Amino acid sequence: MSAAGLSARRGGPLKGVVRAPGDKSISHRALILGALASGVTEVEGLLEGEDVKRSAAAMAAFGAKVERLGEGRWRVEGQGGFVEPVDVIDCGNAGTGVRLIMGAAAGFELSATFTGDASLRSRPMMRVLKPLGEMGATWICRAGGRLPLTLKGGGLRPLAYRLPEPSAQVKSAVLLAGLNGAGCEVIEPEPTRDHTERMLRAFGVEVDVTDTAHGRRVVLAAGQKLRGATLRVPGDPSSAAFPLVAALITPGSAVTVEGMLLNPLRIGLLETLGDMGADLSVTNVRDDGGETIADVTARHSQLEGVEVPPERAPSMIDEYPILAVAAAFAQGRTVMRGIAEMRVKESDRIALMAAGLSACGVAVEEGPDFMTVTGAGRVGGGARVTTAGDHRIAMSHLVLGLASDQPVAVDEPGMIATSFPGFVDLMRGLGGEIAEEASQAA
């Protein structure tokens, strides 16, 4: 039995002030590092989406005491490391969660079996397993490094590892493995989001980061111990992107997202929208727990197509689907290159965005690592889009429908809860017309 889809239609302008849910990347890391630490870690603003809840359950299975104190308020009492879980670790749809947890688990003398939903079981894990194997971890898994997978850790060797392609998940998995091993070094060809390095410092760990002619070098010395910390999770820029872009493409709109993370390695979308002529203002900039946060306001704008610098991709890889929506309402071509990573996310996001936009009358070209959207200032809409259970594909096309001539519907909207619980209510609160699809006679 399939759940009812959702449909979005054009209405009046979007107006209001909202707060994005807690950053998903930081929320996963807060739970994992809290479980690895000795003592109590208290977290405010934790994202309570399904992905992060899976990581919380996993940390309890690895021996930490994990307790929800209230909305977004969590307490993790770590034992200074992981113990062997007695059952399979089900990470649901959480690709970040499973890759980081495997890295952390590899540092301990234990065996752990990981699985996930159909989407996660189809996604390759070899990019993480390769460096973990070079450190001394072993595993048995399905073909192509796919889940279910049993990992055996402990007795790791030090490793100097150059990332074959930019990936904060692979970098973080290696760093977490090195924590209880013999230390490690990671060289990035291009800087990726650095939440792990920043948060390790909050837990008392020394991390040396230097930029060299060969890339960014991240060094973690052996023998360091984590101690409990107090953390506040800022608003997720990947989630804030949806109401902000909705405001940019809907006439008469003005939307402010408060408390949004402005980490320099996470603002590629804001930079690109600025290049396109977006009316964006950033106010109330402040530092909070080693991260920069601010309030960001978007107002309806006449956008122009641009060529997005490929080197910007690591700082906005999750935001390309919603950027493609903005590009559909722009005038001219928006070219997105260096985005092969999109094909191995929760779905093949290049293929699904190209198919959805094309069905709504937008001119799209795609290749192995690029997508070009040619906008004409308006979008016909009128399609029912297949999302393959990908939350960002669903939310992006619902935003598209809010400004299209005809409504746009999506299937499988339940997966939105993995990253943005409350998305529909938030958009409705701004004036967005999103409703369950009308049932159709058989």
C-alpha positions as CSV (number, residue, x, y, z in Angstrom):
1,M,0.0,0.0,0.0
2,S,1.5,3.3,-1.0
3,A,1.0,6.5,1.1
4,A,-0.8,9.5,-0.3
5,G,1.4,11.9,-2.1
6,L,1.6,15.7,-1.5
7,S,0.7,18.5,-4.0
8,A,1.9,22.1,-4.0
9,R,0.1,24.9,-5.9
10,R,0.7,28.6,-6.4
11,G,-1.0,30.9,-4.0
12,G,-0.1,34.3,-2.5
13,P,3.3,35.6,-1.4
14,L,5.2,33.8,1.4
15,K,5.8,35.9,4.5
16,G,7.2,35.2,7.9
17,V,10.1,34.4,10.2
18,V,11.0,30.8,10.8
19,R,13.8,28.7,12.4
20,A,15.3,25.9,10.4
21,P,15.6,22.5,12.2
22,G,19.0,21.6,13.7
23,D,21.8,20.9,11.3
24,K,21.7,17.2,10.5
25,S,25.5,16.8,10.0
26,I,26.2,18.4,13.4
27,S,23.4,16.4,15.1
28,H,24.9,13.1,14.0
29,R,28.3,14.1,15.2
30,A,27.1,15.4,18.5
31,L,25.6,12.0,19.4
32,I,28.6,10.0,18.2
33,L,31.2,12.0,19.9
34,G,29.1,12.2,23.0
35,A,29.0,8.4,23.1
36,L,32.8,8.1,22.5
37,A,33.5,10.6,25.3
38,S,33.9,10.0,29.0
39,G,31.1,11.8,31.0
40,V,28.0,13.7,30.1
41,T,27.3,15.6,26.9
42,E,24.3,17.9,26.8
43,V,22.9,18.9,23.4
44,E,20.3,21.6,22.5
45,G,18.7,22.1,19.2
46,L,19.3,18.5,18.0
47,L,17.5,17.6,14.8
48,E,14.8,15.1,15.7
49,G,14.4,13.6,12.2
50,E,14.4,9.9,11.6
51,D,18.0,9.8,10.5
52,V,19.3,11.3,13.7
53,K,17.0,9.2,15.8
54,R,18.6,6.2,14.3
55,S,22.1,7.4,15.3
56,A,20.8,8.0,18.8
57,A,19.5,4.4,19.0
58,A,22.8,3.2,17.6
59,M,24.8,5.0,20.3
60,A,22.7,3.4,23.0
61,A,23.4,0.0,21.4
62,F,27.1,0.7,21.5
63,G,26.9,1.3,25.3
64,A,26.1,5.0,25.8
65,K,23.2,6.2,27.9
66,V,21.1,8.4,25.6
67,E,18.1,10.3,27.0
68,R,15.7,12.8,25.4
69,L,15.0,15.6,27.9
70,G,12.7,17.7,25.8
71,E,12.2,19.2,22.4
72,G,15.7,19.2,20.8
73,R,17.3,18.6,24.2
74,W,19.3,15.4,24.6
75,R,21.7,14.0,27.2
76,V,24.4,11.5,26.3
77,E,26.5,9.7,28.9
78,G,29.5,8.2,27.3
79,Q,31.7,5.4,28.7
80,G,34.9,6.5,26.9
81,G,34.3,4.2,24.0
82,F,32.1,1.6,22.3
83,V,31.1,-1.9,23.5
84,E,30.0,-4.6,21.2
85,P,26.3,-4.3,20.4
86,V,24.1,-7.4,21.0
87,D,21.9,-6.8,17.9
88,V,22.1,-5.5,14.3
89,I,22.4,-1.7,14.0
90,D,19.7,-0.5,11.7
91,C,20.6,3.0,10.4
92,G,17.4,3.5,8.4
93,N,18.0,6.0,5.6
94,A,21.0,7.6,7.3
95,G,24.0,7.5,5.0
96,T,26.0,10.0,7.1
97,G,25.1,8.1,10.3
98,V,26.2,4.7,9.1
99,R,29.5,5.8,7.6
100,L,30.5,7.8,10.6
101,I,29.5,5.1,13.0
102,M,31.4,2.5,11.1
103,G,34.5,4.7,11.4
104,A,34.1,5.1,15.1
105,A,33.4,1.4,15.7
106,A,36.5,0.4,13.7
107,G,38.7,1.7,16.5
108,F,37.4,-0.8,19.0
109,E,37.8,-4.6,19.5
110,L,34.3,-5.5,18.5
111,S,32.1,-6.8,15.7
112,A,29.0,-5.0,14.6
113,T,26.5,-5.6,11.9
114,F,24.9,-2.7,10.1
115,T,21.8,-2.5,7.8
116,G,19.4,0.1,6.7
117,D,16.3,0.7,4.5
118,A,16.1,-0.3,0.8
119,S,17.7,3.0,-0.2
120,L,20.7,2.7,2.2
121,R,21.2,-0.9,1.3
122,S,21.6,0.1,-2.3
123,R,24.3,2.7,-1.6
124,P,28.0,1.9,-1.9
125,M,30.2,1.9,1.2
126,M,33.6,1.1,-0.3
127,R,34.8,4.7,-0.2
128,V,34.7,4.4,3.6
129,L,35.7,0.8,3.9
130,K,38.8,1.2,1.8
131,P,40.7,3.5,4.2
132,L,39.3,1.6,7.2
133,G,40.7,-1.6,5.7
134,E,44.1,0.1,5.2
135,M,44.0,0.8,8.9
136,G,43.4,-2.8,9.7
137,A,39.6,-3.2,10.0
138,T,37.9,-6.1,8.3
139,W,34.4,-6.8,7.1
140,I,32.1,-9.0,5.2
141,C,29.3,-7.5,3.1
142,R,27.2,-7.8,-0.1
143,A,28.7,-7.1,-3.5
144,G,29.9,-3.6,-4.1
145,G,30.4,-2.9,-0.4
146,R,26.7,-2.7,0.3
147,L,24.8,-3.3,3.5
148,P,24.0,-5.5,5.4
149,L,27.7,-5.5,6.5
150,T,29.5,-6.8,9.5
151,L,32.6,-4.8,10.6
152,K,35.4,-6.1,12.8
153,G,37.5,-3.4,14.4
154,G,40.4,-2.9,16.8
155,G,44.2,-2.9,16.5
156,L,44.3,-0.2,13.9
157,R,47.4,1.1,12.3
158,P,48.2,4.8,11.7
159,L,47.2,6.0,8.3
160,A,48.0,8.9,6.0
161,Y,45.1,9.0,3.5
162,R,44.5,11.2,0.5
163,L,40.9,11.4,-0.4
164,P,40.3,10.3,-4.0
165,E,37.4,12.8,-4.2
166,P,36.0,15.4,-1.7
167,S,33.9,13.7,1.0
168,A,33.4,14.9,4.5
169,Q,31.9,11.5,5.4
170,V,35.0,9.6,4.4
171,K,37.3,12.2,6.1
172,S,35.2,12.0,9.3
173,A,35.1,8.2,9.3
174,V,38.9,8.0,9.1
175,L,39.3,10.6,11.9
176,L,36.8,8.8,14.1
177,A,38.7,5.5,13.5
178,G,42.0,7.2,14.4
179,L,40.6,8.4,17.7
180,N,41.0,5.1,19.4
181,G,43.6,3.8,17.1
182,A,47.1,5.1,16.4
183,G,46.1,8.5,15.0
184,C,45.7,9.5,11.4
185,E,46.2,12.1,8.7
186,V,43.8,13.0,6.0
187,I,44.6,15.1,2.9
188,E,41.7,16.7,1.1
189,P,42.1,17.8,-2.5
190,E,39.4,20.4,-1.8
191,P,38.1,21.4,1.6
192,T,34.8,19.8,2.7
193,R,32.6,20.6,5.6
194,D,34.7,20.6,8.8
195,H,32.1,19.9,11.5
196,T,34.0,16.9,12.8
197,E,37.2,18.8,13.3
198,R,35.5,21.7,15.0
199,M,33.5,19.5,17.3
200,L,36.4,17.3,18.2
201,R,38.0,20.4,19.6
202,A,34.9,21.1,21.7
203,F,35.4,17.6,23.2
204,G,39.0,18.4,24.1
205,V,40.8,16.8,21.2
206,E,43.7,18.5,19.4
207,V,43.2,18.5,15.6
208,D,45.8,20.2,13.4
209,V,44.5,21.6,10.1
210,T,46.9,23.2,7.6
211,D,46.5,24.3,4.0
212,T,49.3,23.1,1.7
213,A,50.1,23.2,-2.0
214,H,48.7,19.6,-2.2
215,G,45.4,20.3,-0.3
216,R,44.1,20.6,3.2
217,R,46.0,18.4,5.7
218,V,44.1,17.3,8.8
219,V,46.2,15.5,11.5
220,L,44.9,13.7,14.6
221,A,47.5,12.6,17.1
222,A,47.2,9.2,18.8
223,G,46.2,8.6,22.4
224,Q,43.7,11.5,22.8
225,K,40.6,11.2,25.0
226,L,37.3,12.9,24.6
227,R,35.5,14.5,27.6
228,G,31.8,15.4,27.7
229,A,30.8,18.8,26.3
230,T,27.8,21.1,26.1
231,L,26.6,21.7,22.5
232,R,24.0,23.8,20.7
233,V,23.1,22.8,17.2
234,P,22.6,25.6,14.7
235,G,19.9,25.7,12.0
236,D,20.7,23.5,9.0
237,P,21.5,25.5,5.9
238,S,20.4,22.6,3.7
239,S,17.0,22.7,5.3
240,A,16.8,26.5,5.3
241,A,17.4,26.5,1.6
242,F,13.8,25.4,0.9
243,P,11.9,28.3,2.4
244,L,14.6,30.7,1.2
245,V,14.4,29.6,-2.4
246,A,10.6,29.4,-2.2
247,A,10.6,33.1,-1.3
248,L,13.0,34.0,-4.1
249,I,10.7,32.4,-6.8
250,T,7.3,33.5,-5.4
251,P,6.2,37.1,-6.2
252,G,5.8,39.4,-3.3
253,S,7.6,37.1,-0.8
254,A,9.9,37.9,2.1
255,V,11.1,35.1,4.4
256,T,13.6,35.2,7.2
257,V,15.3,32.1,8.6
258,E,16.7,32.7,12.1
259,G,19.8,31.0,13.6
260,M,21.1,29.5,10.3
261,L,24.6,28.0,10.2
262,L,27.0,30.0,8.1
263,N,30.0,27.8,8.3
264,P,32.3,28.9,5.4
265,L,32.2,25.4,3.9
266,R,28.4,25.3,3.9
267,I,27.4,28.6,2.2
268,G,28.0,27.6,-1.5
269,L,24.2,27.9,-2.2
270,L,24.0,31.4,-0.7
271,E,27.0,32.4,-2.8
272,T,25.5,31.0,-6.0
273,L,22.1,32.5,-5.4
274,G,23.9,35.9,-4.9
275,D,25.6,35.4,-8.2
276,M,22.2,34.9,-9.8
277,G,21.0,38.2,-8.4
278,A,19.0,37.0,-5.4
279,D,17.9,39.6,-2.9
280,L,19.5,38.1,0.3
281,S,20.4,39.9,3.5
282,V,22.4,38.5,6.4
283,T,21.9,40.0,9.8
284,N,22.6,39.3,13.5
285,V,25.8,37.4,12.7
286,R,27.3,35.8,15.9
287,D,29.6,33.0,17.0
288,D,28.0,30.0,18.8
289,G,30.1,27.1,20.0
290,G,32.8,27.6,17.3
291,E,30.3,28.0,14.5
292,T,29.1,31.2,12.8
293,I,25.3,31.6,12.7
294,A,23.0,34.4,11.5
295,D,19.5,35.4,10.3
296,V,19.1,35.2,6.6
297,T,16.2,37.0,4.7
298,A,15.2,36.2,1.1
299,R,12.9,38.4,-1.0
300,H,11.4,37.6,-4.4
301,S,14.0,38.2,-7.1
302,Q,14.4,38.1,-10.8
303,L,17.2,35.5,-11.1
304,E,19.7,35.1,-13.9
305,G,21.3,31.8,-15.0
306,V,25.0,31.3,-14.0
307,E,27.8,28.8,-14.4
308,V,28.4,27.4,-10.9
309,P,32.2,27.0,-10.1
310,P,32.8,23.3,-9.9
311,E,35.1,23.8,-6.8
312,R,32.0,25.1,-5.0
313,A,30.4,21.7,-5.1
314,P,31.6,20.3,-1.8
315,S,30.1,23.3,0.1
316,M,26.6,22.7,-1.4
317,I,26.4,19.2,-2.6
318,D,23.0,18.6,-0.8
319,E,21.6,21.9,-2.2
320,Y,21.9,21.3,-5.9
321,P,18.3,19.9,-6.1
322,I,16.8,23.1,-4.7
323,L,19.3,25.2,-6.8
324,A,17.9,23.5,-9.9
325,V,14.5,24.7,-8.9
326,A,15.8,28.3,-8.5
327,A,17.5,27.9,-11.9
328,A,14.2,26.8,-13.5
329,F,12.7,30.2,-12.6
330,A,15.8,32.2,-13.7
331,Q,16.4,33.6,-17.1
332,G,19.0,31.6,-19.1
333,R,21.2,28.7,-18.5
334,T,22.5,27.6,-15.1
335,V,25.4,25.1,-15.5
336,M,26.3,22.8,-12.6
337,R,29.5,20.8,-13.0
338,G,31.6,18.5,-10.7
339,I,28.5,17.1,-9.1
340,A,29.0,13.3,-9.7
341,E,28.5,12.8,-5.9
342,M,24.8,13.6,-6.5
343,R,24.4,10.3,-8.3
344,V,25.3,8.2,-5.1
345,K,23.2,10.1,-2.5
346,E,19.9,8.8,-1.3
347,S,19.0,8.5,-5.0
348,D,20.5,9.5,-8.3
349,R,19.6,13.1,-7.7
350,I,20.8,14.3,-11.1
351,A,18.5,11.9,-12.9
352,L,15.5,12.5,-10.7
353,M,15.8,16.3,-10.8
354,A,16.2,16.2,-14.6
355,A,13.2,13.9,-14.9
356,G,11.0,16.0,-12.6
357,L,11.9,19.4,-14.1
358,S,11.5,18.0,-17.6
359,A,8.0,16.7,-16.7
360,C,7.2,20.3,-15.5
361,G,8.2,21.8,-18.9
362,V,11.8,22.9,-17.9
363,A,14.7,22.4,-20.4
364,V,17.3,20.2,-18.7
365,E,20.5,18.5,-19.9
366,E,22.4,16.0,-17.8
367,G,25.7,14.1,-17.9
368,P,27.8,11.9,-15.6
369,D,28.8,14.8,-13.5
370,F,26.8,17.8,-14.7
371,M,23.3,19.2,-15.1
372,T,22.3,22.3,-17.0
373,V,18.9,24.0,-16.4
374,T,17.6,26.6,-18.9
375,G,15.1,28.8,-17.2
376,A,12.5,31.0,-18.9
377,G,11.3,32.9,-15.8
378,R,8.3,30.7,-15.3
379,V,7.5,27.0,-15.0
380,G,4.4,25.2,-16.3
381,G,4.3,22.5,-13.7
382,G,1.4,20.0,-13.8
383,A,3.4,16.8,-13.2
384,R,3.4,14.1,-10.5
385,V,7.1,13.5,-9.7
386,T,8.7,10.2,-8.7
387,T,11.0,10.8,-5.8
388,A,12.5,7.3,-5.2
389,G,12.0,8.0,-1.5
390,D,14.5,10.9,-1.5
391,H,13.5,13.7,0.9
392,R,15.4,16.4,-0.9
393,I,13.8,15.5,-4.3
394,A,10.4,15.6,-2.7
395,M,10.9,19.0,-0.9
396,S,12.5,20.6,-4.0
397,H,9.6,19.7,-6.3
398,L,7.1,20.9,-3.7
399,V,8.8,24.3,-3.6
400,L,8.7,24.2,-7.4
401,G,4.9,23.7,-7.3
402,L,4.5,26.7,-5.0
403,A,5.5,29.0,-7.9
404,S,4.5,27.0,-11.0
405,D,1.5,27.7,-13.3
406,Q,0.0,24.3,-12.4
407,P,0.3,22.3,-9.2
408,V,3.2,19.8,-8.8
409,A,2.7,16.6,-6.8
410,V,5.3,14.2,-5.3
411,D,5.0,10.5,-4.3
412,E,6.5,9.1,-1.1
413,P,6.5,12.4,1.0
414,G,6.9,10.4,4.2
415,M,10.7,10.4,3.7
416,I,10.8,14.2,4.3
417,A,10.8,13.4,8.0
418,T,14.3,12.0,7.7
419,S,15.8,15.5,7.6
420,F,13.1,18.1,8.0
421,P,10.2,17.0,10.2
422,G,7.7,19.8,10.2
423,F,8.6,20.9,6.6
424,V,5.0,21.0,5.4
425,D,3.7,22.8,8.5
426,L,6.5,25.4,8.3
427,M,5.8,26.1,4.6
428,R,2.0,26.3,5.3
429,G,2.7,28.8,8.1
430,L,4.5,31.0,5.6
431,G,1.5,30.8,3.3
432,G,2.5,27.9,1.1
433,E,-0.4,25.8,-0.3
434,I,0.7,22.2,0.2
435,A,-1.9,19.5,0.7
436,E,-2.4,15.8,0.4
437,E,-3.2,14.7,-3.1
438,A,-6.9,14.3,-3.8
439,S,-7.7,10.6,-4.0
440,Q,-8.4,9.4,-7.5
441,A,-11.0,6.8,-8.5
442,A,-9.7,3.5,-9.6
